[in-house]
Amino acid sequence: MATLTQLVAEKAGITESQAQMAVKTVADFLKEKLPAPIAGQVDALLTADVSGVAGAAESVMKGLGGFMGSKKEG
């Protein structure tokens, strides 16, 4: 989450403390609104090191695809 916090602080021109609060607020909102299996991935995605982000993001996107009603080809 430190990398995301730094990025938000930099892009928004706010302190890292303010950015950390913003990131936590967004994460909590997502966890509240998303279905449980996907919501459980939010913390994993935010705490993953950079090498793990792609795998976690892919997992979340697959889950969102099913949630959003995408159809599987085949």
All heavy atoms as TSV, in Angstrom:
chain	resi	resn	atom	element	x	y	z
A	1	MET	N	N	0.829	-1.192	0.000
A	1	MET	CA	C	0.000	0.000	0.000
A	1	MET	C	C	0.875	1.256	0.000
A	1	MET	O	O	0.421	2.310	-0.427
A	1	MET	CB	C	-0.944	0.000	1.200
A	1	MET	CG	C	-1.896	1.148	1.147
A	1	MET	SD	S	-3.397	1.201	2.133
A	1	MET	CE	C	-3.297	0.055	3.403
A	2	ALA	N	N	2.123	1.111	0.433
A	2	ALA	CA	C	3.017	2.263	0.488
A	2	ALA	C	C	3.244	2.860	-0.891
A	2	ALA	O	O	3.261	4.085	-1.052
A	2	ALA	CB	C	4.344	1.857	1.125
A	3	THR	N	N	3.389	2.008	-1.894
A	3	THR	CA	C	3.609	2.511	-3.250
A	3	THR	C	C	2.402	3.301	-3.734
A	3	THR	O	O	2.547	4.385	-4.291
A	3	THR	CB	C	3.891	1.342	-4.220
A	3	THR	OG1	O	5.016	0.613	-3.740
A	3	THR	CG2	C	4.160	1.835	-5.613
A	4	LEU	N	N	1.214	2.773	-3.502
A	4	LEU	CA	C	-0.012	3.466	-3.911
A	4	LEU	C	C	-0.168	4.768	-3.138
A	4	LEU	O	O	-0.527	5.799	-3.716
A	4	LEU	CB	C	-1.234	2.568	-3.701
A	4	LEU	CG	C	-2.574	3.172	-4.116
A	4	LEU	CD1	C	-2.572	3.586	-5.586
A	4	LEU	CD2	C	-3.687	2.183	-3.841
A	5	THR	N	N	0.117	4.739	-1.864
A	5	THR	CA	C	0.021	5.941	-1.041
A	5	THR	C	C	0.965	7.017	-1.557
A	5	THR	O	O	0.574	8.188	-1.676
A	5	THR	CB	C	0.334	5.620	0.432
A	5	THR	OG1	O	-0.610	4.663	0.907
A	5	THR	CG2	C	0.274	6.862	1.305
A	6	GLN	N	N	2.189	6.641	-1.880
A	6	GLN	CA	C	3.157	7.606	-2.420
A	6	GLN	C	C	2.681	8.171	-3.754
A	6	GLN	O	O	2.801	9.373	-4.008
A	6	GLN	CB	C	4.521	6.947	-2.592
A	6	GLN	CG	C	5.204	6.636	-1.280
A	6	GLN	CD	C	6.463	5.793	-1.468
A	6	GLN	OE1	O	6.701	5.234	-2.524
A	6	GLN	NE2	N	7.250	5.704	-0.411
A	7	LEU	N	N	2.138	7.317	-4.595
A	7	LEU	CA	C	1.643	7.754	-5.900
A	7	LEU	C	C	0.486	8.735	-5.744
A	7	LEU	O	O	0.446	9.779	-6.413
A	7	LEU	CB	C	1.210	6.547	-6.732
A	7	LEU	CG	C	0.729	6.836	-8.146
A	7	LEU	CD1	C	1.835	7.453	-8.984
A	7	LEU	CD2	C	0.230	5.558	-8.795
A	8	VAL	N	N	-0.451	8.426	-4.867
A	8	VAL	CA	C	-1.594	9.319	-4.633
A	8	VAL	C	C	-1.107	10.655	-4.083
A	8	VAL	O	O	-1.551	11.721	-4.540
A	8	VAL	CB	C	-2.636	8.670	-3.687
A	8	VAL	CG1	C	-3.680	9.685	-3.237
A	8	VAL	CG2	C	-3.288	7.474	-4.358
A	9	ALA	N	N	-0.194	10.618	-3.129
A	9	ALA	CA	C	0.338	11.859	-2.553
A	9	ALA	C	C	0.996	12.717	-3.629
A	9	ALA	O	O	0.768	13.933	-3.702
A	9	ALA	CB	C	1.341	11.537	-1.448
A	10	GLU	N	N	1.766	12.071	-4.468
A	10	GLU	CA	C	2.477	12.776	-5.534
A	10	GLU	C	C	1.512	13.377	-6.557
A	10	GLU	O	O	1.605	14.553	-6.900
A	10	GLU	CB	C	3.408	11.773	-6.219
A	10	GLU	CG	C	4.435	12.363	-7.141
A	10	GLU	CD	C	5.338	11.271	-7.678
A	10	GLU	OE1	O	6.106	10.691	-6.888
A	10	GLU	OE2	O	5.243	10.985	-8.882
A	11	LYS	N	N	0.579	12.564	-7.033
A	11	LYS	CA	C	-0.343	13.011	-8.083
A	11	LYS	C	C	-1.339	14.054	-7.580
A	11	LYS	O	O	-1.717	14.958	-8.311
A	11	LYS	CB	C	-1.116	11.822	-8.670
A	11	LYS	CG	C	-0.254	10.814	-9.371
A	11	LYS	CD	C	0.182	11.318	-10.712
A	11	LYS	CE	C	0.976	10.243	-11.432
A	11	LYS	NZ	N	1.372	10.639	-12.763
A	12	ALA	N	N	-1.775	13.911	-6.332
A	12	ALA	CA	C	-2.786	14.821	-5.788
A	12	ALA	C	C	-2.171	16.039	-5.099
A	12	ALA	O	O	-2.886	16.972	-4.744
A	12	ALA	CB	C	-3.687	14.072	-4.809
A	13	GLY	N	N	-0.863	15.995	-4.884
A	13	GLY	CA	C	-0.214	17.111	-4.209
A	13	GLY	C	C	-0.612	17.225	-2.748
A	13	GLY	O	O	-0.814	18.318	-2.232
A	14	ILE	N	N	-0.755	16.058	-2.091
A	14	ILE	CA	C	-1.130	16.035	-0.672
A	14	ILE	C	C	-0.046	15.291	0.109
A	14	ILE	O	O	0.835	14.673	-0.475
A	14	ILE	CB	C	-2.506	15.360	-0.462
A	14	ILE	CG1	C	-2.518	13.924	-1.007
A	14	ILE	CG2	C	-3.602	16.208	-1.113
A	14	ILE	CD1	C	-3.829	13.184	-0.799
A	15	THR	N	N	-0.139	15.348	1.428
A	15	THR	CA	C	0.844	14.654	2.254
A	15	THR	C	C	0.612	13.142	2.184
A	15	THR	O	O	-0.489	12.683	1.831
A	15	THR	CB	C	0.745	15.085	3.732
A	15	THR	OG1	O	-0.508	14.632	4.259
A	15	THR	CG2	C	0.869	16.599	3.883
A	16	GLU	N	N	1.637	12.386	2.544
A	16	GLU	CA	C	1.483	10.930	2.544
A	16	GLU	C	C	0.440	10.488	3.565
A	16	GLU	O	O	-0.278	9.512	3.340
A	16	GLU	CB	C	2.822	10.236	2.776
A	16	GLU	CG	C	3.693	10.278	1.529
A	16	GLU	CD	C	4.837	9.292	1.560
A	16	GLU	OE1	O	4.699	8.210	2.167
A	16	GLU	OE2	O	5.872	9.617	0.951
A	17	SER	N	N	0.332	11.208	4.664
A	17	SER	CA	C	-0.684	10.890	5.663
A	17	SER	C	C	-2.086	11.068	5.089
A	17	SER	O	O	-2.969	10.221	5.289
A	17	SER	CB	C	-0.493	11.782	6.889
A	17	SER	OG	O	-1.505	11.553	7.835
A	18	GLN	N	N	-2.293	12.147	4.369
A	18	GLN	CA	C	-3.589	12.379	3.732
A	18	GLN	C	C	-3.853	11.333	2.648
A	18	GLN	O	O	-4.968	10.833	2.520
A	18	GLN	CB	C	-3.636	13.775	3.120
A	18	GLN	CG	C	-3.652	14.889	4.144
A	18	GLN	CD	C	-3.423	16.250	3.522
A	18	GLN	OE1	O	-2.607	16.413	2.612
A	18	GLN	NE2	N	-4.145	17.253	4.025
A	19	ALA	N	N	-2.821	10.994	1.894
A	19	ALA	CA	C	-2.960	9.992	0.843
A	19	ALA	C	C	-3.286	8.631	1.437
A	19	ALA	O	O	-4.102	7.887	0.890
A	19	ALA	CB	C	-1.688	9.920	0.007
A	20	GLN	N	N	-2.665	8.305	2.553
A	20	GLN	CA	C	-2.933	7.026	3.208
A	20	GLN	C	C	-4.395	6.952	3.638
A	20	GLN	O	O	-5.055	5.927	3.470
A	20	GLN	CB	C	-2.012	6.842	4.409
A	20	GLN	CG	C	-2.140	5.488	5.060
A	20	GLN	CD	C	-1.113	5.284	6.162
A	20	GLN	OE1	O	-0.470	6.233	6.622
A	20	GLN	NE2	N	-0.947	4.058	6.589
A	21	MET	N	N	-4.923	8.047	4.154
A	21	MET	CA	C	-6.324	8.084	4.553
A	21	MET	C	C	-7.223	7.921	3.328
A	21	MET	O	O	-8.228	7.201	3.378
A	21	MET	CB	C	-6.654	9.396	5.270
A	21	MET	CG	C	-8.076	9.456	5.796
A	21	MET	SD	S	-8.493	11.026	6.602
A	21	MET	CE	C	-7.283	11.090	7.900
A	22	ALA	N	N	-6.862	8.563	2.227
A	22	ALA	CA	C	-7.660	8.465	0.999
A	22	ALA	C	C	-7.664	7.032	0.467
A	22	ALA	O	O	-8.716	6.495	0.105
A	22	ALA	CB	C	-7.114	9.418	-0.056
A	23	VAL	N	N	-6.503	6.402	0.434
A	23	VAL	CA	C	-6.401	5.029	-0.060
A	23	VAL	C	C	-7.203	4.090	0.829
A	23	VAL	O	O	-7.939	3.227	0.332
A	23	VAL	CB	C	-4.918	4.588	-0.156
A	23	VAL	CG1	C	-4.806	3.100	-0.417
A	23	VAL	CG2	C	-4.203	5.380	-1.245
A	24	LYS	N	N	-7.101	4.256	2.139
A	24	LYS	CA	C	-7.847	3.406	3.067
A	24	LYS	C	C	-9.356	3.603	2.882
A	24	LYS	O	O	-10.124	2.640	2.894
A	24	LYS	CB	C	-7.458	3.701	4.512
A	24	LYS	CG	C	-8.161	2.792	5.509
A	24	LYS	CD	C	-7.749	3.111	6.927
A	24	LYS	CE	C	-8.420	2.250	7.957
A	24	LYS	NZ	N	-9.716	1.709	7.704
A	25	THR	N	N	-9.781	4.836	2.681
A	25	THR	CA	C	-11.199	5.133	2.483
A	25	THR	C	C	-11.726	4.449	1.228
A	25	THR	O	O	-12.794	3.829	1.243
A	25	THR	CB	C	-11.428	6.654	2.396
A	25	THR	OG1	O	-10.982	7.252	3.619
A	25	THR	CG2	C	-12.893	6.986	2.159
A	26	VAL	N	N	-10.972	4.539	0.142
A	26	VAL	CA	C	-11.379	3.896	-1.112
A	26	VAL	C	C	-11.409	2.379	-0.947
A	26	VAL	O	O	-12.348	1.706	-1.383
A	26	VAL	CB	C	-10.461	4.317	-2.275
A	26	VAL	CG1	C	-10.727	3.481	-3.525
A	26	VAL	CG2	C	-10.643	5.803	-2.575
A	27	ALA	N	N	-10.378	1.815	-0.308
A	27	ALA	CA	C	-10.323	0.365	-0.100
A	27	ALA	C	C	-11.517	-0.102	0.734
A	27	ALA	O	O	-12.153	-1.110	0.402
A	27	ALA	CB	C	-9.013	-0.022	0.574
A	28	ASP	N	N	-11.823	0.616	1.801
A	28	ASP	CA	C	-12.963	0.247	2.649
A	28	ASP	C	C	-14.275	0.325	1.869
A	28	ASP	O	O	-15.144	-0.535	2.011
A	28	ASP	CB	C	-13.032	1.141	3.887
A	28	ASP	CG	C	-11.919	0.862	4.882
A	28	ASP	OD1	O	-11.229	-0.183	4.759
A	28	ASP	OD2	O	-11.703	1.710	5.779
A	29	PHE	N	N	-14.410	1.346	1.033
A	29	PHE	CA	C	-15.605	1.494	0.209
A	29	PHE	C	C	-15.743	0.308	-0.740
A	29	PHE	O	O	-16.826	-0.277	-0.868
A	29	PHE	CB	C	-15.546	2.810	-0.578
A	29	PHE	CG	C	-16.683	2.978	-1.543
A	29	PHE	CD1	C	-17.915	3.439	-1.106
A	29	PHE	CD2	C	-16.529	2.675	-2.886
A	29	PHE	CE1	C	-18.974	3.599	-1.998
A	29	PHE	CE2	C	-17.575	2.825	-3.781
A	29	PHE	CZ	C	-18.803	3.284	-3.339
A	30	LEU	N	N	-14.652	-0.048	-1.414
A	30	LEU	CA	C	-14.683	-1.182	-2.339
A	30	LEU	C	C	-15.040	-2.476	-1.622
A	30	LEU	O	O	-15.850	-3.258	-2.118
A	30	LEU	CB	C	-13.338	-1.325	-3.054
A	30	LEU	CG	C	-12.998	-0.236	-4.060
A	30	LEU	CD1	C	-11.568	-0.410	-4.569
A	30	LEU	CD2	C	-13.985	-0.230	-5.206
A	31	LYS	N	N	-14.444	-2.695	-0.454
A	31	LYS	CA	C	-14.717	-3.928	0.291
A	31	LYS	C	C	-16.177	-4.003	0.719
A	31	LYS	O	O	-16.756	-5.077	0.775
A	31	LYS	CB	C	-13.788	-4.043	1.504
A	31	LYS	CG	C	-12.350	-4.339	1.107
A	31	LYS	CD	C	-11.473	-4.613	2.286
A	31	LYS	CE	C	-11.141	-3.358	3.043
A	31	LYS	NZ	N	-10.153	-3.570	4.124
A	32	GLU	N	N	-16.773	-2.845	0.989
A	32	GLU	CA	C	-18.176	-2.805	1.404
A	32	GLU	C	C	-19.118	-3.071	0.228
A	32	GLU	O	O	-20.140	-3.722	0.381
A	32	GLU	CB	C	-18.476	-1.430	1.998
A	32	GLU	CG	C	-19.887	-1.258	2.491
A	32	GLU	CD	C	-20.130	0.147	3.032
A	32	GLU	OE1	O	-19.316	0.622	3.850
A	32	GLU	OE2	O	-21.117	0.767	2.608
A	33	LYS	N	N	-18.765	-2.597	-0.949
A	33	LYS	CA	C	-19.660	-2.654	-2.102
A	33	LYS	C	C	-19.489	-3.900	-2.967
A	33	LYS	O	O	-20.436	-4.301	-3.640
A	33	LYS	CB	C	-19.464	-1.416	-2.989
A	33	LYS	CG	C	-19.793	-0.116	-2.292
A	33	LYS	CD	C	-21.256	-0.043	-1.900
A	33	LYS	CE	C	-21.583	1.268	-1.217
A	33	LYS	NZ	N	-22.954	1.332	-0.761
A	34	LEU	N	N	-18.309	-4.502	-2.968
A	34	LEU	CA	C	-18.048	-5.661	-3.827
A	34	LEU	C	C	-18.521	-6.952	-3.170
A	34	LEU	O	O	-18.580	-7.042	-1.940
A	34	LEU	CB	C	-16.553	-5.765	-4.133
A	34	LEU	CG	C	-15.973	-4.664	-5.018
A	34	LEU	CD1	C	-14.449	-4.753	-5.046
A	34	LEU	CD2	C	-16.540	-4.752	-6.421
A	35	PRO	N	N	-18.823	-7.964	-3.964
A	35	PRO	CA	C	-19.161	-9.276	-3.407
A	35	PRO	C	C	-17.991	-9.809	-2.576
A	35	PRO	O	O	-16.823	-9.529	-2.882
A	35	PRO	CB	C	-19.388	-10.150	-4.638
A	35	PRO	CG	C	-19.611	-9.207	-5.764
A	35	PRO	CD	C	-18.874	-7.946	-5.422
A	36	ALA	N	N	-18.298	-10.563	-1.537
A	36	ALA	CA	C	-17.292	-11.037	-0.584
A	36	ALA	C	C	-16.052	-11.668	-1.226
A	36	ALA	O	O	-14.929	-11.336	-0.818
A	36	ALA	CB	C	-17.927	-11.990	0.417
A	37	PRO	N	N	-16.187	-12.564	-2.199
A	37	PRO	CA	C	-14.977	-13.173	-2.764
A	37	PRO	C	C	-14.042	-12.151	-3.413
A	37	PRO	O	O	-12.824	-12.292	-3.343
A	37	PRO	CB	C	-15.506	-14.145	-3.819
A	37	PRO	CG	C	-16.917	-14.406	-3.436
A	37	PRO	CD	C	-17.402	-13.149	-2.769
A	38	ILE	N	N	-14.610	-11.133	-3.997
A	38	ILE	CA	C	-13.783	-10.106	-4.634
A	38	ILE	C	C	-13.287	-9.116	-3.595
A	38	ILE	O	O	-12.136	-8.686	-3.632
A	38	ILE	CB	C	-14.569	-9.393	-5.752
A	38	ILE	CG1	C	-14.945	-10.412	-6.828
A	38	ILE	CG2	C	-13.750	-8.252	-6.351
A	38	ILE	CD1	C	-15.913	-9.897	-7.855
A	39	ALA	N	N	-14.140	-8.759	-2.654
A	39	ALA	CA	C	-13.760	-7.820	-1.605
A	39	ALA	C	C	-12.559	-8.331	-0.823
A	39	ALA	O	O	-11.687	-7.560	-0.429
A	39	ALA	CB	C	-14.934	-7.568	-0.670
A	40	GLY	N	N	-12.486	-9.639	-0.641
A	40	GLY	CA	C	-11.359	-10.227	0.072
A	40	GLY	C	C	-10.039	-10.051	-0.649
A	40	GLY	O	O	-8.978	-10.126	-0.035
A	41	GLN	N	N	-10.100	-9.777	-1.926
A	41	GLN	CA	C	-8.891	-9.591	-2.726
A	41	GLN	C	C	-8.355	-8.156	-2.637
A	41	GLN	O	O	-7.211	-7.906	-3.004
A	41	GLN	CB	C	-9.183	-9.921	-4.186
A	41	GLN	CG	C	-9.697	-11.316	-4.427
A	41	GLN	CD	C	-8.582	-12.302	-4.649
A	41	GLN	OE1	O	-7.534	-11.932	-5.137
A	41	GLN	NE2	N	-8.807	-13.543	-4.294
A	42	VAL	N	N	-9.162	-7.226	-2.171
A	42	VAL	CA	C	-8.754	-5.821	-2.140
A	42	VAL	C	C	-7.510	-5.629	-1.277
A	42	VAL	O	O	-6.530	-5.036	-1.721
A	42	VAL	CB	C	-9.907	-4.906	-1.660
A	42	VAL	CG1	C	-9.426	-3.477	-1.440
A	42	VAL	CG2	C	-11.050	-4.936	-2.669
A	43	ASP	N	N	-7.524	-6.139	-0.051
A	43	ASP	CA	C	-6.360	-5.992	0.812
A	43	ASP	C	C	-5.144	-6.706	0.225
A	43	ASP	O	O	-4.032	-6.199	0.304
A	43	ASP	CB	C	-6.642	-6.529	2.219
A	43	ASP	CG	C	-7.488	-5.575	3.034
A	43	ASP	OD1	O	-7.387	-4.343	2.816
A	43	ASP	OD2	O	-8.250	-6.049	3.892
A	44	ALA	N	N	-5.369	-7.873	-0.354
A	44	ALA	CA	C	-4.263	-8.609	-0.960
A	44	ALA	C	C	-3.636	-7.793	-2.080
A	44	ALA	O	O	-2.408	-7.745	-2.215
A	44	ALA	CB	C	-4.747	-9.957	-1.490
A	45	LEU	N	N	-4.448	-7.145	-2.866
A	45	LEU	CA	C	-3.942	-6.320	-3.957
A	45	LEU	C	C	-3.182	-5.116	-3.427
A	45	LEU	O	O	-2.108	-4.786	-3.914
A	45	LEU	CB	C	-5.096	-5.861	-4.853
A	45	LEU	CG	C	-4.734	-4.993	-6.048
A	45	LEU	CD1	C	-3.844	-5.757	-7.011
A	45	LEU	CD2	C	-5.985	-4.541	-6.761
A	46	LEU	N	N	-3.705	-4.478	-2.407
A	46	LEU	CA	C	-3.068	-3.282	-1.871
A	46	LEU	C	C	-1.784	-3.577	-1.117
A	46	LEU	O	O	-0.892	-2.734	-1.065
A	46	LEU	CB	C	-4.038	-2.530	-0.958
A	46	LEU	CG	C	-5.217	-1.881	-1.670
A	46	LEU	CD1	C	-6.170	-1.271	-0.658
A	46	LEU	CD2	C	-4.755	-0.838	-2.666
A	47	THR	N	N	-1.682	-4.754	-0.528
A	47	THR	CA	C	-0.486	-5.077	0.244
A	47	THR	C	C	0.530	-5.890	-0.539
A	47	THR	O	O	1.618	-6.145	-0.048
A	47	THR	CB	C	-0.845	-5.838	1.542
A	47	THR	OG1	O	-1.538	-7.030	1.193
A	47	THR	CG2	C	-1.696	-4.985	2.456
A	48	ALA	N	N	0.168	-6.292	-1.756
A	48	ALA	CA	C	1.078	-7.097	-2.576
A	48	ALA	C	C	2.296	-6.277	-2.966
A	48	ALA	O	O	2.200	-5.075	-3.180
A	48	ALA	CB	C	0.354	-7.580	-3.830
A	49	ASP	N	N	3.436	-6.960	-3.056
A	49	ASP	CA	C	4.585	-6.257	-3.603
A	49	ASP	C	C	4.368	-6.116	-5.104
A	49	ASP	O	O	3.471	-6.704	-5.690
A	49	ASP	CB	C	5.891	-6.959	-3.261
A	49	ASP	CG	C	6.026	-8.352	-3.859
A	49	ASP	OD1	O	5.332	-8.649	-4.851
A	49	ASP	OD2	O	6.827	-9.134	-3.343
A	50	VAL	N	N	5.176	-5.308	-5.735
A	50	VAL	CA	C	4.973	-4.982	-7.148
A	50	VAL	C	C	4.919	-6.238	-8.012
A	50	VAL	O	O	4.148	-6.322	-8.952
A	50	VAL	CB	C	6.078	-4.022	-7.638
A	50	VAL	CG1	C	5.963	-3.760	-9.122
A	50	VAL	CG2	C	6.022	-2.722	-6.866
A	51	SER	N	N	5.698	-7.257	-7.689
A	51	SER	CA	C	5.719	-8.467	-8.504
A	51	SER	C	C	4.411	-9.234	-8.405
A	51	SER	O	O	4.065	-9.981	-9.307
A	51	SER	CB	C	6.886	-9.365	-8.093
A	51	SER	OG	O	6.722	-9.790	-6.758
A	52	GLY	N	N	3.668	-9.059	-7.319
A	52	GLY	CA	C	2.425	-9.784	-7.144
A	52	GLY	C	C	1.192	-9.043	-7.624
A	52	GLY	O	O	0.113	-9.599	-7.669
A	53	VAL	N	N	1.347	-7.810	-7.997
A	53	VAL	CA	C	0.191	-6.996	-8.367
A	53	VAL	C	C	-0.492	-7.522	-9.624
A	53	VAL	O	O	-1.711	-7.591	-9.688
A	53	VAL	CB	C	0.593	-5.512	-8.537
A	53	VAL	CG1	C	-0.537	-4.702	-9.147
A	53	VAL	CG2	C	0.981	-4.935	-7.192
A	54	ALA	N	N	0.273	-7.922	-10.613
A	54	ALA	CA	C	-0.330	-8.383	-11.862
A	54	ALA	C	C	-1.220	-9.602	-11.625
A	54	ALA	O	O	-2.343	-9.665	-12.121
A	54	ALA	CB	C	0.746	-8.700	-12.889
A	55	GLY	N	N	-0.746	-10.563	-10.851
A	55	GLY	CA	C	-1.539	-11.757	-10.564
A	55	GLY	C	C	-2.782	-11.437	-9.764
A	55	GLY	O	O	-3.871	-11.942	-10.052
A	56	ALA	N	N	-2.648	-10.587	-8.776
A	56	ALA	CA	C	-3.799	-10.214	-7.958
A	56	ALA	C	C	-4.805	-9.417	-8.783
A	56	ALA	O	O	-6.011	-9.635	-8.679
A	56	ALA	CB	C	-3.339	-9.399	-6.746
A	57	ALA	N	N	-4.323	-8.524	-9.608
A	57	ALA	CA	C	-5.222	-7.724	-10.448
A	57	ALA	C	C	-5.960	-8.620	-11.437
A	57	ALA	O	O	-7.159	-8.437	-11.670
A	57	ALA	CB	C	-4.438	-6.649	-11.194
A	58	GLU	N	N	-5.269	-9.593	-11.996
A	58	GLU	CA	C	-5.913	-10.517	-12.936
A	58	GLU	C	C	-7.026	-11.291	-12.238
A	58	GLU	O	O	-8.114	-11.464	-12.774
A	58	GLU	CB	C	-4.892	-11.479	-13.517
A	58	GLU	CG	C	-5.461	-12.429	-14.536
A	58	GLU	CD	C	-4.417	-13.362	-15.131
A	58	GLU	OE1	O	-3.216	-13.108	-14.979
A	58	GLU	OE2	O	-4.834	-14.362	-15.740
A	59	SER	N	N	-6.764	-11.737	-11.014
A	59	SER	CA	C	-7.754	-12.476	-10.246
A	59	SER	C	C	-8.982	-11.609	-9.969
A	59	SER	O	O	-10.117	-12.058	-10.130
A	59	SER	CB	C	-7.127	-12.942	-8.931
A	59	SER	OG	O	-8.083	-13.566	-8.119
A	60	VAL	N	N	-8.755	-10.372	-9.583
A	60	VAL	CA	C	-9.861	-9.455	-9.308
A	60	VAL	C	C	-10.649	-9.186	-10.584
A	60	VAL	O	O	-11.882	-9.190	-10.580
A	60	VAL	CB	C	-9.351	-8.135	-8.690
A	60	VAL	CG1	C	-10.454	-7.093	-8.650
A	60	VAL	CG2	C	-8.806	-8.384	-7.295
A	61	MET	N	N	-9.963	-8.979	-11.692
A	61	MET	CA	C	-10.650	-8.694	-12.951
A	61	MET	C	C	-11.489	-9.891	-13.408
A	61	MET	O	O	-12.592	-9.716	-13.919
A	61	MET	CB	C	-9.648	-8.305	-14.037
A	61	MET	CG	C	-8.962	-6.968	-13.765
A	61	MET	SD	S	-10.086	-5.605	-13.406
A	61	MET	CE	C	-10.806	-5.357	-15.002
A	62	LYS	N	N	-10.979	-11.106	-13.213
A	62	LYS	CA	C	-11.761	-12.290	-13.557
A	62	LYS	C	C	-13.031	-12.334	-12.717
A	62	LYS	O	O	-14.104	-12.629	-13.218
A	62	LYS	CB	C	-10.947	-13.563	-13.362
A	62	LYS	CG	C	-9.933	-13.797	-14.446
A	62	LYS	CD	C	-9.166	-15.079	-14.203
A	62	LYS	CE	C	-8.111	-15.288	-15.268
A	62	LYS	NZ	N	-7.311	-16.488	-15.014
A	63	GLY	N	N	-12.885	-12.045	-11.435
A	63	GLY	CA	C	-14.044	-12.031	-10.549
A	63	GLY	C	C	-15.037	-10.955	-10.936
A	63	GLY	O	O	-16.243	-11.171	-10.934
A	64	LEU	N	N	-14.535	-9.789	-11.303
A	64	LEU	CA	C	-15.428	-8.708	-11.718
A	64	LEU	C	C	-16.125	-9.052	-13.024
A	64	LEU	O	O	-17.278	-8.684	-13.227
A	64	LEU	CB	C	-14.640	-7.405	-11.893
A	64	LEU	CG	C	-14.277	-6.676	-10.615
A	64	LEU	CD1	C	-13.394	-5.475	-10.930
A	64	LEU	CD2	C	-15.508	-6.227	-9.862
A	65	GLY	N	N	-15.445	-9.768	-13.912
A	65	GLY	CA	C	-16.061	-10.177	-15.163
A	65	GLY	C	C	-17.308	-11.010	-14.903
A	65	GLY	O	O	-18.358	-10.789	-15.503
A	66	GLY	N	N	-17.209	-11.951	-13.987
A	66	GLY	CA	C	-18.374	-12.763	-13.632
A	66	GLY	C	C	-19.435	-11.946	-12.932
A	66	GLY	O	O	-20.625	-12.125	-13.167
A	67	PHE	N	N	-19.005	-11.048	-12.102
A	67	PHE	CA	C	-19.941	-10.188	-11.369
A	67	PHE	C	C	-20.696	-9.277	-12.324
A	67	PHE	O	O	-21.886	-9.026	-12.160
A	67	PHE	CB	C	-19.174	-9.354	-10.342
A	67	PHE	CG	C	-20.023	-8.360	-9.609
A	67	PHE	CD1	C	-21.010	-8.769	-8.730
A	67	PHE	CD2	C	-19.829	-7.012	-9.795
A	67	PHE	CE1	C	-21.789	-7.852	-8.046
A	67	PHE	CE2	C	-20.607	-6.076	-9.117
A	67	PHE	CZ	C	-21.582	-6.504	-8.238
A	68	MET	N	N	-20.005	-8.791	-13.351
A	68	MET	CA	C	-20.602	-7.857	-14.294
A	68	MET	C	C	-21.372	-8.556	-15.402
A	68	MET	O	O	-21.907	-7.934	-16.283
A	68	MET	CB	C	-19.516	-6.951	-14.891
A	68	MET	CG	C	-18.746	-6.148	-13.848
A	68	MET	SD	S	-19.784	-5.063	-12.853
A	68	MET	CE	C	-20.086	-3.764	-14.016
A	69	GLY	N	N	-21.383	-9.901	-15.388
A	69	GLY	CA	C	-22.197	-10.630	-16.342
A	69	GLY	C	C	-21.546	-10.911	-17.669
A	69	GLY	O	O	-22.223	-11.135	-18.655
A	70	SER	N	N	-20.205	-10.886	-17.702
A	70	SER	CA	C	-19.561	-11.185	-18.982
A	70	SER	C	C	-19.777	-12.642	-19.317
A	70	SER	O	O	-19.912	-13.496	-18.459
A	70	SER	CB	C	-18.064	-10.868	-18.928
A	70	SER	OG	O	-17.399	-11.757	-18.071
A	71	LYS	N	N	-19.832	-12.925	-20.591
A	71	LYS	CA	C	-20.071	-14.267	-21.053
A	71	LYS	C	C	-18.762	-14.920	-21.442
A	71	LYS	O	O	-17.905	-14.295	-22.051
A	71	LYS	CB	C	-21.019	-14.264	-22.245
A	71	LYS	CG	C	-22.392	-13.724	-21.890
A	71	LYS	CD	C	-23.284	-13.702	-23.093
A	71	LYS	CE	C	-24.632	-13.095	-22.717
A	71	LYS	NZ	N	-25.501	-12.969	-23.868
A	72	LYS	N	N	-18.629	-16.186	-21.084
A	72	LYS	CA	C	-17.439	-16.934	-21.465
A	72	LYS	C	C	-17.648	-17.508	-22.858
A	72	LYS	O	O	-18.716	-18.027	-23.161
A	72	LYS	CB	C	-17.161	-18.057	-20.474
A	72	LYS	CG	C	-16.802	-17.544	-19.109
A	72	LYS	CD	C	-16.456	-18.683	-18.179
A	72	LYS	CE	C	-16.095	-18.135	-16.810
A	72	LYS	NZ	N	-15.757	-19.182	-15.884
A	73	GLU	N	N	-16.607	-17.399	-23.666
A	73	GLU	CA	C	-16.693	-17.964	-24.996
A	73	GLU	C	C	-16.358	-19.439	-24.928
A	73	GLU	O	O	-15.576	-19.887	-24.124
A	73	GLU	CB	C	-15.696	-17.259	-25.924
A	73	GLU	CG	C	-16.057	-15.813	-26.154
A	73	GLU	CD	C	-15.080	-15.126	-27.100
A	73	GLU	OE1	O	-14.484	-15.837	-27.920
A	73	GLU	OE2	O	-14.929	-13.905	-26.986
A	74	GLY	N	N	-16.927	-20.209	-25.826
A	74	GLY	CA	C	-16.526	-21.592	-25.834
A	74	GLY	C	C	-17.572	-22.486	-26.224
A	74	GLY	O	O	-18.343	-23.139	-26.341
